[in-house]
Amino acid sequence: MGTITANYDSARPSAQNLAARSSVEKVISILRLTFGLVPIVAGLDKFTHILVNWDQYLAPQVAEILPFAPHTFMLIVGVIEIIAGLIVLFKPRIGSLIVCLWLLGIVINLLLAGYYDIAVRDAVMAIAAFSLFTLLSGKQ
């Protein structure tokens, strides 16, 4: 009888386990919203330049090899960022990996352009996006 009770008690989630799971779910929600909404806002701003003139961040080496104007490229980037943000919101596991890889591409561009401080910030964001991907392993 004691064995049955012990097995039953160990099968029930403890309050501590529930709290830990709840904390992880909160982190997942925060990261999902962050990596869903921030790319959408940044993507939309490629069209409006309310936050910044994004064209200035395009590395000259990249601009030289484009078959069209750098501004056109940044508009395409904006569309891709909007789509990536939407994917994070609706399919967060694959979306977080897409955003992580996208941010690493941005890091390379920023390093080429000499924006080392912003490159470091975006590298940290890529790590956070990969962390979301890792937290979601086994889900979806």
Helices and strands as residue ranges (DSSP letters): H 2-11, H 15-48, G 54-57, H 60-65, H 70-90, H 92-113, H 116-135
